[in-house]
Amino acid sequence: MAVGDIVIGGSADNTVLNFQPAATVSVLITAAGLDDESAFIGVTNGVLNSRIGNPANEASNGQGNTKIFINNTIYLTIIALGAGVFSTYHGVQAE
């Protein structure tokens, strides 16, 4: 992949979604699909987790347009959303 390439991915049904770019790669996450009222976008270093934005039930689509830079050290994580539900991420490679 190269700078400017579109990055899109999704989880399997009821599965945690982790997206960790390759070493030396940075990605700007521009939107996430969260089909659950308690869902949130998170980042992790593999040990510690942090939430970005409000849960979906506090702000309608409050995380849909959140901008997050991730890399190989601090990367995207989204909780499993339940049976019949999956999550997605959308972005662009920045580096």
C-alpha positions as CSV (number, residue, x, y, z in Angstrom):
1,M,0.0,0.0,0.0
2,A,1.0,3.6,-0.5
3,V,0.3,7.0,1.0
4,G,-3.2,8.1,-0.1
5,D,-4.6,4.6,-0.5
6,I,-8.0,3.9,1.0
7,V,-8.1,1.6,3.9
8,I,-11.4,-0.3,4.7
9,G,-12.0,-3.3,6.9
10,G,-14.6,-5.0,9.0
11,S,-15.0,-7.6,11.7
12,A,-16.7,-11.0,11.5
13,D,-20.0,-11.4,13.3
14,N,-19.8,-10.8,17.0
15,T,-16.0,-10.4,16.9
16,V,-13.5,-7.9,18.3
17,L,-12.0,-5.8,15.5
18,N,-8.3,-4.9,15.8
19,F,-6.6,-3.1,13.0
20,Q,-2.8,-2.7,13.4
21,P,-1.0,-1.2,10.4
22,A,2.5,-2.6,9.5
23,A,5.6,-1.0,11.0
24,T,6.4,2.5,9.7
25,V,2.8,2.9,8.4
26,S,0.3,5.5,9.8
27,V,-3.4,5.5,8.9
28,L,-6.0,8.2,9.4
29,I,-9.3,6.5,10.4
30,T,-12.0,8.9,9.2
31,A,-15.1,6.9,10.1
32,A,-16.3,3.7,11.8
33,G,-19.4,1.7,11.6
34,L,-20.8,0.7,14.9
35,D,-24.2,-1.0,14.9
36,D,-24.7,-1.1,18.7
37,E,-25.8,1.5,21.2
38,S,-23.0,0.6,23.6
39,A,-20.2,0.5,21.0
40,F,-17.3,2.8,20.9
41,I,-14.1,3.3,18.9
42,G,-11.0,2.5,20.9
43,V,-7.3,2.5,20.6
44,T,-4.9,0.2,22.2
45,N,-1.2,-0.6,22.6
46,G,-2.0,-4.2,23.1
47,V,-2.1,-3.9,26.9
48,L,-4.0,-0.6,27.7
49,N,-7.2,0.5,26.0
50,S,-8.7,4.0,25.5
51,R,-12.1,5.0,24.2
52,I,-12.5,7.7,21.6
53,G,-15.7,9.7,21.6
54,N,-19.0,8.9,23.2
55,P,-20.9,5.6,23.1
56,A,-23.4,5.5,20.2
57,N,-26.3,5.8,22.6
58,E,-25.0,9.2,24.0
59,A,-24.6,11.0,20.7
60,S,-26.3,9.7,17.6
61,N,-23.5,8.7,15.2
62,G,-21.2,10.6,17.6
63,Q,-18.2,8.6,16.4
64,G,-19.1,8.3,12.7
65,N,-16.8,11.1,11.7
66,T,-14.1,10.9,14.4
67,K,-10.6,11.4,13.0
68,I,-7.9,9.1,14.6
69,F,-4.3,8.5,13.6
70,I,-3.1,5.0,14.3
71,N,0.2,3.2,13.7
72,N,1.8,-0.1,14.6
73,T,2.2,0.9,18.3
74,I,-1.2,2.6,19.0
75,Y,-3.9,0.9,16.9
76,L,-7.6,0.6,16.4
77,T,-9.8,-1.7,18.5
78,I,-13.6,-2.1,18.5
79,I,-15.4,-4.4,20.9
80,A,-17.5,-7.4,19.8
81,L,-21.0,-6.0,19.1
82,G,-23.1,-9.1,19.6
83,A,-24.7,-11.8,17.4
84,G,-25.7,-10.6,13.9
85,V,-23.6,-7.4,14.2
86,F,-20.3,-6.4,12.8
87,S,-18.1,-3.2,12.9
88,T,-16.2,-1.5,10.2
89,Y,-13.4,1.1,9.8
90,H,-12.7,3.5,6.9
91,G,-9.6,5.6,6.4
92,V,-6.6,6.6,4.3
93,Q,-2.9,5.7,4.6
94,A,-1.1,8.8,5.8
95,E,2.5,7.6,5.9
